Structure formats: C-alpha cells, structure tokens
Amino acid sequence: MEITNREWPVLIISGQFDAQNDEGYRLRQLAEQLKEVQDCRVIPSFTYEDGYEIFRSRSDFGCIVVDWDIPEEDPGEATTAEELIVKMRIRHQGIPIILLTGRREMDRIPAEILRDVNDCLWKTSETISFMAGRIETHVVDYVRTVYPPFFGAMVQYSNEFKFAWHTPGHMGGEGFLRSPAGVALFKFFGESVFRSDLSVSVPELGSLLEHSGVVGDAEKNSARVFGADQTYYVLNGTSNVNQIIWRSQLVRDDIAFVDRNCHKSLNYAMVITDAYPVYMIPRRNKRGIIGPVRLSEFSPESIQRKIKEDKLIPESLKGNEVKMSALTNSTYDGVCYNVVNIKKQLEKSVENLHFDEAWYAYARFHPMYKDHYGMTDDKLDENHPPIFCSQSTHKLLTAFSQASMLHIKNGGKIKINHDEFNESYMMHGSTSPQYIMIASLDVATRMMDDNGQTMMNDIILGAIRLRQKVVNIEKNLQKKNKNDWFFGMWQPREVNVKGKMTPFEQVDADFLADHQDPWVMSSDNNWHGFEEMEENHCMLDPIKLTFTTPGIDDHGQMQDEGIPASIVTEYLIGKGIVCEKTDYYSFLLLNSLGTTEAKQGTLLSAMLRFKDIYDADTPLCEVFPELVGAYPDVYRGVGLKQHCNDIHGYWKEHKILQKMQDAFQVIPDQGMKPSEAYHQVVRKNVEFVELDQMMGRTPAVMMVPYPPGIPIMMGGEMMNEKAGPIFEYLKLRQDFENAFPGYESEIHGVERTERDGKKFFRTLCVK
Ligand SMILES: Cc1ncc(COP(=O)(O)O)c(C=O)c1O
C-alpha cells in the first residue's frame, strides 16, 4: 500500500496549545492546517516530559515540532527544551526536529541545539501555511530516507500496480480470490503481502542467487553494518547458513573441530561434507547449565592430542590441518566467548573459523559485547584465518522466521572468493526466493544501523531491571519471613562498583548496562558455578534471562524440597507465557526487541501467583486439570507442592543431575563417520532398537535430549561400555517418564513405543 503522510504523524510539543493568546491560537491553526491541507496527523503533547515519553514509545513520527519557550504559566517543567532535543537526537539521528521560536529567543538557543535541529520557524511571524508546508516537506523528505535499498525498491515496484504474468501463481493475490479459503487468507494477510510476493523474473529487484541489483546492494549494506567483508542473505534459516559455510570449505575426509554443544544443523553439515569431527567439550555447572569450552581446548596442542587419540581418523590424515572450527557463540543460556582470545589460539592450527551466532546477531551494536562476537573489529594479524559467522536475524532481531545472514571476514592472506563460495550458496538456495523475507533482512539492517545501540540499551536495561526486581521480590519476602522463597536469577550476586562489592540489586541499572565487567565470569566471584574459570574468557549476556527454581543449594547439593522448572513453565504456558527453554531447575526467557515492560509485569505476576498456589499446596486438579484428568490414578488427591516434591525427590534419589553431568563428559567411541551412519540410513541398513537392547549397538542418528539440548550421541557413535553413563542417563529419563506420566520431554532422535502401559525409548541403529 502507498505510504501516505497520515502514516507518519507530526508530534507537536508545546505548552501553548490551549493558551488563550496569539501563540495558542496560531498553534491550533497550524495543527488544523496540517490536518486539513497537508493530510498529516498531528499528535499534540503539552509538556516536554510527556512529549519525550511519547517520542520514546513510538517510531512512526514523520517530524517533531518543539516549542522552545517554557510557557509562563508552567514554570514547573522538569525538562527544558534543550534537554529534550539532546535526548531525542541521541535516540534518533535522522528524524526532522523543528524548533518553534520567537525572534527574541533566537539569541538564547545554543549552537549545539541549532546543529541538532533541522529548522527554526518563527511562530509569530511565519504564515501558517508556510509553516505547515515546511513541516510537510520535512516529513516527505524524511520518510523517503526511511526505506533501505531493497525494501524501498520493492515498495516502489508494488506501488506501480503492474499486471503480473509470472509466478507465484496467485499473481499479486488475485488467485486467492477465486475461492472462499483463498479470500480468507488474502484478507487476513492484506494485499501488500501478495503484491510484494514476486518472481525472480522481476528485473528491478535484482537477483538473490547472483547477489546483483538492489538485493546485492542490500547485502553489501548489511556487510558494512555487521562488520563483514561479505554478507549473504539466507532464506532457510541458520540451519542452512551452517551448511553453506561448511560445504564451501570442507570435502570428504577433512577434519573439523566442533563444539559438542552444536546445533544439529552442524551435525548434518558433517554428514553432507563427509568430514571427520573432533569435539570441544563444554563445561557445565551443578545446576546443569551448559558453560564455556575451556580456553586450553583451543590450543594447537590440545587439538593435536585429540586428533592423535581419535580412533577413526586414518593415521595418514592425522597430519592434515584442521579445516574448520565451529563454536556456538553465545550458548543458549547466554554464555558469550571473548572471541579475540580464542582466535589467537585457533589461528595457530585451524584454517577457517566459524562462530555460530544464531542467537546473537545484535552483539555488534552495543559496547557491552565488545570483543565477544565473531565479526568484532579487533586488529587481525596477517596470518589470521577467514572468519565465518552465522546469525539468525529472525531469532533476536527483527526479520521473518528463517531469514538469516551469513557473514564473512576475509583472512589476512586467504580471501574468500565470491564465485567459489557462491557455488555452495546456490546449492542450498531456492530459485524462487521469498522477497518479503529479503525485505525484512534489509530492514533489520537499517534498524540496527539507525539506532541499534539505543534499542539494545533499552533491551539491556529492561533485562537488568527485571533481574533486579526478581532479587528484590525475594529479599522483601525474606524480610518478613527469612525462610520464605522466590525464584532466583542466574547472575552475579555482587558487583564491584568502584572497588566496593555491592549487591547486584542495589547497583545502578545504567552502570550495569554501561559496563562489561560485572558480566564477565571469573573464578574469584563464582556465582556461575563453572569450575576453573579462566580470566576474561567469557561473559553472561544480560538479555538472556535464566530463572532458577529452588531445590539446589549453593554447592550444587539437592535439597529436601525443590521445584522442577518444567512444572513452573507448564504453569506459565497456561497463563500465556511461553518460555524459550526449560532445564531441570532453571528456565530461560529472552529479552528482545519485542519485549515490553508490560510483558515483564505479567510474567512477575504469574510467578508470584505460582508461588501462592505452591505455598498453599493447591490441589493439582485445579492447577493442571488436564494432567490429573489424563492420569487420575497417579495424580488425584495430590497438591502442587507435594507434586513438585515427588518429582524433585525422584530426581534426587536417582541423582539425575550427576548422571547428566557424567553422560555429557563422555565422547563415545566413533564406529563410523556421521556421514557413513547416514549412508546406512539411506541404504535402509538400519532398524529401531529399544534402549534396553542398545548396548553394543551403533545409533545411526543423533540423539539430543532436552534439557539440556546438546547431542548426547552423534550418529555413528557406539553405545558400548565407555558410553555407559550415556546409557544410564537415557535409561533414567525413560524410567522417569514411566513414573510420572505426562512429563514426556523432547529427545530428538528418540521415539517412544508403548507396551503393557509402559513407554520404551527406541532409536534407529545400524543393523
Ligand atoms: C546454535 C544454533 N545454530 C543454528 C540454529 C538454527 O537456526 P535456524 O532456526 O535459523 O535454522 C539454531 C536454532 O535453534 C541454534 O540454536
């Protein structure tokens, strides 16, 4: 749809709107003229403070008009026009700001303010129509600049109302109107979606596969903004970004050094490239939270030792250089690595570095994350290898689902040749790209370029305030009753503020948002629970919010009573609050560009309500009626608190956290490469084997239990004595599901069969 002036309202901030004098009269006339003649919507605001709040809360203004004078009858304004303009300019570089002033005030306006504003209009002498016309000109000029290259061209094309004689078959939406279901879809999404869903045969929009025209311009712009030498838009998720990167650099029998905590797409990357994986093993704390890989693991000695000890890699290949390393940065729980330190180690023995930053595309836009992301601007020496980054723009920035970016920084000597690289890109791309997704990547780039730091600062501050609120709730409860409880947050308890250790919740939120130090993990302030933490190796991302539930003490010992996190998140789902991830005694929520203060209030109120019904041991049939209805014999007559303690008691008795810990420290013997395991699947040389019979067998597919969401076995690894702890852990998960029906959790690669009312895990194994 054509964007008109009406979509970009004018905010006029003046205390004179209602004044019964000449100025008030003229202001009202100006607003009227803008509405009637210029067709602009006018939003009036009567104080600088309110005006700023309105400005802050929305981004659709076409122009801001600020009356410079403080009206005599309102000397109590907490903010001055000068402060207001400075604050607005910091938040938004591009928006036109017009000062309304009188002849006498001109002398009092500081030069810096004149630099910040786009125009000064003399409110008592300029004609109303001149002022309104001038404002409209600013709106029109500004709105034109809002559109980044691809999106702008797409809107322009769509507004030319061409007859489509090309794919997609709905041809601008017309096709949908031939049948009621189609009409419903058309009405739901709106016409612009369909008129922007175009074919590659539209030359005006360039070519994604060839990275030409406006698409190419948009990708180049993203490269500049995200700090890359080259950026590629990928429309089928970071799952595919990872595979494009690997396909471009690895071939059969190459060696890769891979984070065991990798996304499954990297396992598939090993399959399609036919590479030999050697693994980095992340630490984990007593709560089961996945931590960083030790810095020492990145050293050439450690990598060489792993290769030497590997039983699968033929001796003849062991001297070969490692083609690629792949590290998950940040981890799901928000552990971000100091990439500069890691690169210094990896560049000694690895040819290409890959950082999987699916959850972390924003890092470049706030000093909080300095040096902790792949495309960081540190000084690279001439030997540094090429660096690849995969980012799901759609996950935590603002793009449509599956819209991702692939960034490349060339090596000191080795440059990534576009034509060679593009072969891999094309292998994974469709010849019918979805243009709306491209537009969303283009816009996400522009948003971060325009005011990324401001947006990130708001998000970080919001997360910090929520973190502090949670601690304060607990402390206030414990003031009344020292044994009372509330949920905790996985975060520093104390922070060094100017040499003084200060409780986290008492530290100024701006200080916590402005400094990286409080978030950097160290061994002498071990709130994180990871052992032997190296200095300056990694930090916690403040916007990844891990809430902890009671049940584990500071030393990692399971207490007599506890609240499994899955029960809390199940309750929250019932209240319309969907968490990102649930572990045994913690759950993760993400603060992102879409998080609002109101959302946080709803969350805290739901958590407080959970506490109330837990403390009251409310009958489970009231809390989870469906669960009790489905399994009345197990759960009838039980209260919520009792239920939590039953599950907690089971986990304590069977040492679930210890067993998980043990299982994930083992890298099982590899019977075959991941690719060979997959070949067995293709050749149908596989069969389902139940867990109880799995000892001595080789699963052909990867098994990934949630929690913690890390592959416990890769396809081709053997379930033998060495893998005993893995077997034990999976067995415990199976027994738990039978003891507590309704608590079936996700395990990728594992199916359940039922016999005699019992569930059995089974997975595809090589025959
Ligand atoms: C670390 C990591 N890499 C890659 C991906 C895949 O991303 P996408 O969903 O964009 O395909 C995910 C998805 O969860 C992930 O967690």
The ligand as a Gaussian input file, in Angstrom:
#p B3LYP/6-31G(d) Opt

LIG

0 1
 C       23.195000     -22.583000      17.850000
 C       22.195000     -22.674000      16.749000
 N       22.618000     -22.681000      15.484000
 C       21.761000     -22.757000      14.463000
 C       20.405000     -22.839000      14.678000
 C       19.484000     -22.946000      13.520000
 O       18.861000     -21.735000      13.292000
 P       17.576000     -21.562000      12.369000
 O       16.412000     -21.879000      13.254000
 O       17.647000     -20.148000      11.940000
 O       17.693000     -22.521000      11.248000
 C       19.909000     -22.839000      15.983000
 C       18.469000     -22.926000      16.213000
 O       17.968000     -23.075000      17.288000
 C       20.831000     -22.765000      17.052000
 O       20.417000     -22.791000      18.321000

